[in-house]
Amino acid sequence: GALTPFFSPAGDWIGFFADGKLKKVQSSGGTPIAICDAPDGLGGSWSSTNTIVFAAATGTALQRVSADGGTPTRATELEVSRGEFSHRWPEFLPDGDTVLFTVGTVGEWDEAEIAAQSLRTGRRTSVLKGGTNPRYLPSGHLTYAHDGAIWIVSFDANRLAVSGSPARALEGVAASADG
């Protein structure tokens, strides 16, 4: 029943969602350990500071919690006045502080925004509009889903800015109703 797995920075743990919880298990196997409640589990990411940022449920902002467990705290704030209804699919950048994520607004997921936010300062930057499920590549690129494809674009993780034109990297990709 595990959904949307993600790895710890060293790869020795796998985080995932199951049974209404955010859980972890050692990569070598063993008994899963519950970290906190997460009714839906719409993505998680594990930082080098042992913090997990995750989307616990539809219609919520991102939360953060120690990978050792505890009570989650809010990591982002929904800007309802802008039509935001959900933050999901987080991905830590190499600095261990900044999180890429999808900002769901009224409309289709192909109209969603990809944003980056510092957990330390709370400063949010719009990275691009028209995509979901961002992933940072060490090559200095950003991949994301849009219009039935995976797209790739050059991305400066320090400036939080894309450059050049996005290109289709993989066609025929099915998207879920969850973006």
C-alpha positions as CSV (number, residue, x, y, z in Angstrom):
1,G,0.0,0.0,0.0
2,A,3.0,2.4,-0.2
3,L,2.6,5.4,-2.4
4,T,5.0,8.1,-3.7
5,P,8.3,6.9,-2.3
6,F,11.3,9.2,-1.9
7,F,14.8,8.7,-0.6
8,S,16.8,10.2,2.3
9,P,19.9,12.1,1.0
10,A,22.3,9.2,1.7
11,G,19.8,6.7,0.2
12,D,19.7,4.6,3.4
13,W,16.0,5.3,4.1
14,I,12.9,5.4,1.9
15,G,10.1,7.7,2.9
16,F,6.5,6.9,1.7
17,F,2.8,7.2,2.5
18,A,0.6,4.4,3.6
19,D,-2.3,3.8,5.9
20,G,-2.9,7.6,6.4
21,K,0.7,8.1,7.6
22,L,4.0,9.4,6.4
23,K,6.4,6.5,7.1
24,K,10.0,5.5,6.5
25,V,11.8,2.2,6.2
26,Q,15.5,1.3,5.8
27,S,16.5,0.8,2.2
28,S,17.9,-2.6,3.3
29,G,14.4,-3.6,4.6
30,G,12.9,-3.9,8.0
31,T,9.8,-2.7,9.8
32,P,8.3,0.6,8.6
33,I,8.3,3.4,11.1
34,A,5.4,6.0,11.2
35,I,6.6,9.6,11.3
36,C,3.3,11.5,11.4
37,D,-0.3,11.6,10.0
38,A,-0.7,12.2,6.3
39,P,-4.1,11.2,5.1
40,D,-3.5,11.5,1.3
41,G,0.3,11.8,0.8
42,L,0.9,14.0,-2.3
43,G,4.7,13.9,-2.4
44,G,7.6,14.3,0.0
45,S,11.2,15.2,0.0
46,W,14.0,14.6,2.6
47,S,16.7,17.3,3.2
48,S,20.3,17.0,4.3
49,T,19.1,18.6,7.6
50,N,16.9,15.5,8.3
51,T,13.8,17.5,7.6
52,I,11.0,16.1,5.5
53,V,8.7,18.4,3.6
54,F,5.5,16.8,2.4
55,A,1.9,17.3,1.2
56,A,-0.3,15.6,3.8
57,A,-3.7,16.0,2.0
58,T,-5.5,17.6,-0.8
59,G,-6.3,21.2,-0.2
60,T,-3.4,22.0,2.1
61,A,-0.1,23.8,2.2
62,L,3.2,21.9,2.6
63,Q,4.2,20.7,6.0
64,R,7.6,19.9,7.5
65,V,8.6,17.4,10.2
66,S,11.8,15.9,11.5
67,A,12.6,12.5,9.8
68,D,12.8,11.2,13.4
69,G,9.1,12.0,13.9
70,G,7.1,14.6,15.7
71,T,4.4,17.1,15.1
72,P,4.4,18.7,11.7
73,T,4.5,22.4,11.2
74,R,3.5,24.5,8.2
75,A,6.2,25.0,5.6
76,T,4.2,27.1,3.1
77,E,1.0,29.2,3.1
78,L,-1.8,28.9,0.6
79,E,-2.5,32.3,-1.0
80,V,-6.2,31.8,-1.3
81,S,-6.7,35.3,-2.8
82,R,-4.7,34.1,-5.8
83,G,-6.9,31.0,-6.2
84,E,-4.4,28.6,-4.6
85,F,-6.0,25.4,-3.3
86,S,-3.1,23.0,-2.8
87,H,0.7,22.8,-2.6
88,R,2.1,19.4,-3.5
89,W,5.0,17.4,-5.0
90,P,7.9,19.0,-3.1
91,E,11.6,18.6,-4.1
92,F,14.5,20.0,-2.0
93,L,17.2,21.8,-3.9
94,P,20.8,21.0,-3.1
95,D,21.1,23.8,-0.5
96,G,18.8,21.8,1.8
97,D,16.7,24.9,2.5
98,T,14.8,25.7,-0.7
99,V,11.9,23.5,-1.8
100,L,10.5,23.4,-5.3
101,F,6.8,22.5,-5.4
102,T,3.6,22.6,-7.4
103,V,1.0,25.4,-6.7
104,G,-2.4,24.2,-7.6
105,T,-4.8,26.9,-8.6
106,V,-8.3,26.9,-10.0
107,G,-8.2,25.2,-13.4
108,E,-6.3,22.2,-14.8
109,W,-3.0,20.9,-13.5
110,D,-1.4,22.0,-16.8
111,E,-2.1,25.5,-15.6
112,A,-0.4,25.0,-12.3
113,E,2.6,27.0,-11.1
114,I,6.0,25.7,-10.1
115,A,7.4,27.7,-7.2
116,A,10.5,27.6,-5.0
117,Q,10.5,28.7,-1.3
118,S,13.2,29.0,1.3
119,L,12.1,27.3,4.6
120,R,14.4,29.6,6.5
121,T,13.1,33.0,5.2
122,G,9.7,32.0,3.7
123,R,10.5,33.9,0.5
124,R,8.7,32.3,-2.4
125,T,9.7,32.7,-6.0
126,S,7.6,31.7,-9.1
127,V,9.8,29.5,-11.3
128,L,7.4,28.8,-14.1
129,K,3.7,28.6,-15.0
130,G,2.2,25.6,-16.7
131,G,3.6,22.5,-15.1
132,T,3.5,20.1,-12.1
133,N,5.7,17.7,-10.2
134,P,9.1,19.5,-10.5
135,R,12.3,17.6,-10.2
136,Y,15.8,19.2,-10.0
137,L,18.6,17.4,-11.9
138,P,22.3,17.8,-10.8
139,S,23.1,18.7,-14.4
140,G,21.4,22.1,-13.7
141,H,18.0,21.3,-15.2
142,L,14.4,21.2,-14.1
143,T,12.0,18.5,-15.3
144,Y,8.3,18.8,-14.9
145,A,5.0,17.3,-16.3
146,H,2.9,19.3,-18.7
147,D,0.5,18.5,-21.6
148,G,1.0,14.7,-21.5
149,A,4.8,15.0,-21.6
150,I,7.9,15.4,-19.4
151,W,9.6,18.7,-20.1
152,I,13.2,19.8,-19.4
153,V,14.7,23.3,-19.1
154,S,17.9,24.8,-17.8
155,F,17.6,25.9,-14.2
156,D,19.9,27.9,-12.0
157,A,19.3,26.6,-8.4
158,N,21.0,29.7,-6.9
159,R,19.0,32.3,-8.7
160,L,15.8,30.1,-8.8
161,A,15.4,30.9,-12.5
162,V,14.9,29.0,-15.7
163,S,16.7,30.0,-18.9
164,G,16.2,29.1,-22.5
165,S,13.1,27.3,-23.9
166,P,11.7,24.2,-22.3
167,A,11.9,21.1,-24.5
168,R,9.8,17.9,-24.5
169,A,11.9,15.1,-23.1
170,L,9.4,12.3,-23.0
171,E,6.0,12.0,-24.8
172,G,2.9,10.1,-23.9
173,V,3.0,10.5,-20.1
174,A,-0.3,9.9,-18.3
175,A,-1.1,12.4,-15.5
176,S,-3.2,11.6,-12.5
177,A,-6.1,13.7,-11.3
178,D,-3.7,14.7,-8.4
179,G,-1.3,16.6,-10.8
